[in-house]
Amino acid sequence: MQGPMSALALAPVTRQVSGRDAPAPVPSGPENVQPLAAAVSELPVLDASGRRVPFGALFRERRAVVIFVRHFLCYICKEYVEDLAKIPKSFLQEADVTLIVIGQSSYHHIEPFCKLTGYSHEIYVDPEREIYKRLGMKRGEEIASSGPSPHIKSNILSGSIWSLWRAVTGPLFDFQGDPVQQGGTLILGPGDNIHFIHRDRNRLDHKPINSVLQLVGVQHVDFTSRPSVIHL
């Protein structure tokens, strides 16, 4: 990332937490909360109808857990979001927290992805990847051991075949985003405040969901009741 605008966007970030290590608590004092650059807050995301919404408006009124995914054809993202879909809305409401997924495809892919995963919380896309870039999300795979994920049930062969099958059988043959773009997790709000950021180093480096929910006071969720394999 280059230029003064990128530096402005990245400077406020509080910390990077990687791998499977337990994340540190969200800072409780105002001196530990860092601002999100206005240039990033004002960038648009698109909803399922193509409506443009300022990124900062998503968490202006309350805290939000914001998950940036790699792309909608990624089998790892699919299975991770399937588990996000299992978080009861009542758990989020009790903690006054919003859950948001952001992808980097065309907005036309949002509705099919939600039907595929059962995800019914908030979801948007950043098709130009401007927010990904300003937040310093990585491109390419960093060789790093992330440990086993509690959310991924497919092996790399079956998962990759399934992703390719979805690509070639879809109405448009595309990968629904840059296939080498990595994602990340943030806790933001209320207002343009960053409490926590994790940038994924590779496709398996996402944060365990319950470790993030714990940081915002959301109840523990049982993700174990699911099939162990994908049937192609």
Residue pairs with C-beta under 8 A, 6 or more apart in sequence:
1 10
1 133
1 134
1 136
5 39
5 134
6 133
6 134
6 136
8 37
8 39
9 36
9 37
9 39
9 40
9 134
9 135
9 136
10 134
10 135
10 136
11 37
12 34
12 35
12 36
12 37
12 194
13 34
13 135
13 136
13 194
13 197
14 27
14 32
14 33
14 34
14 194
14 195
14 196
14 197
15 24
15 196
15 197
16 197
16 198
16 199
17 23
17 24
17 196
17 197
17 198
17 207
18 144
18 198
18 199
18 201
18 205
19 144
19 145
19 146
19 147
19 205
20 146
20 147
20 208
22 211
23 196
23 198
23 207
23 211
23 212
23 215
25 215
26 187
26 195
26 196
26 215
26 216
27 33
27 195
33 193
33 194
33 195
34 193
34 194
35 192
35 193
35 194
36 56
36 188
36 192
36 193
36 194
37 134
37 192
38 56
38 192
39 134
40 55
40 56
40 131
40 134
40 135
41 54
41 55
41 56
41 192
42 54
42 55
42 56
43 54
43 55
43 126
43 130
43 131
43 134
44 52
44 53
44 54
44 55
45 52
45 53
45 54
45 55
45 58
45 102
45 124
45 125
45 126
45 131
46 52
46 53
46 107
46 124
46 125
46 126
46 127
47 53
47 107
47 110
47 123
47 124
48 107
48 110
48 111
48 114
48 123
49 107
50 107
53 124
55 126
55 131
56 192
58 64
58 66
58 98
58 100
58 122
58 124
58 188
59 66
59 98
59 100
59 188
59 189
59 190
59 191
60 189
60 190
60 191
61 189
61 190
62 96
62 97
62 98
62 189
62 190
63 95
63 96
63 97
63 98
63 187
63 188
63 189
63 190
63 195
63 216
64 97
64 98
64 99
64 100
64 187
64 188
64 189
65 97
65 98
65 99
65 100
65 185
65 186
65 187
65 212
65 213
65 216
66 100
66 102
66 185
66 186
66 187
66 188
67 80
67 81
67 84
67 99
67 100
67 101
67 102
67 183
67 184
67 185
67 206
68 102
68 103
68 104
68 126
68 131
68 132
68 135
68 137
68 183
68 184
68 185
68 186
69 77
69 80
69 81
69 101
69 102
69 103
69 104
69 183
70 76
70 77
70 177
70 179
70 181
70 182
70 183
70 200
70 203
71 77
71 103
71 104
71 105
71 175
71 176
71 177
71 178
71 179
71 181
72 78
72 103
72 105
72 109
72 113
72 176
72 177
73 163
73 166
73 167
73 175
73 176
73 177
73 179
74 163
74 179
74 203
75 154
75 159
75 160
75 162
75 163
75 230
76 149
76 152
76 159
76 203
76 204
76 206
77 103
77 183
78 113
78 116
78 117
79 151
79 152
79 153
79 154
79 159
80 149
80 151
80 152
80 206
80 209
81 101
81 113
81 117
81 119
82 117
82 118
82 119
82 151
82 226
83 151
83 209
83 223
84 99
84 101
84 117
84 119
84 121
84 209
85 117
85 118
85 119
85 120
85 121
86 221
86 223
87 99
87 121
87 209
87 213
87 218
87 221
88 221
89 120
89 121
91 213
91 218
91 219
91 221
92 98
92 99
92 121
92 218
94 218
94 219
95 216
95 217
95 218
95 219
97 216
97 217
97 218
98 121
98 122
98 189
99 121
99 122
100 121
100 122
100 123
100 124
101 119
101 121
101 122
101 123
101 124
102 123
102 124
102 125
102 126
102 131
103 109
103 110
103 113
103 123
103 124
103 125
103 126
103 176
103 177
104 125
104 126
104 127
104 129
104 132
104 177
104 178
104 181
105 113
105 125
105 127
105 174
105 176
105 177
106 125
106 127
106 176
107 125
107 127
109 125
109 176
110 123
110 124
110 125
112 170
113 119
113 123
113 176
114 120
114 123
126 132
129 137
129 178
129 181
132 181
132 183
135 184
135 186
135 197
135 199
136 199
137 181
137 182
137 183
137 184
137 199
137 200
138 182
138 199
138 200
138 201
139 178
139 180
139 181
139 182
140 180
140 182
141 180
141 182
141 201
141 202
141 203
142 201
142 202
142 205
143 202
144 201
144 202
144 205
146 201
146 202
146 204
146 205
149 204
149 206
149 208
150 208
150 209
150 223
151 206
151 208
151 209
151 223
152 159
152 204
153 226
153 227
153 228
153 229
153 230
154 162
154 229
154 230
158 229
158 230
158 232
159 230
161 232
162 230
162 232
165 232
167 173
167 174
167 175
167 176
182 199
182 200
182 201
182 202
182 203
182 205
183 200
183 206
184 197
184 198
184 199
184 200
185 196
185 197
185 198
185 200
185 206
185 207
185 212
186 194
186 196
186 197
186 198
187 194
187 195
187 196
187 197
187 212
187 215
187 216
188 194
188 195
195 215
196 212
196 215
198 207
200 206
209 221
209 223
210 220
210 221
210 223
213 219
213 220
213 221
214 220
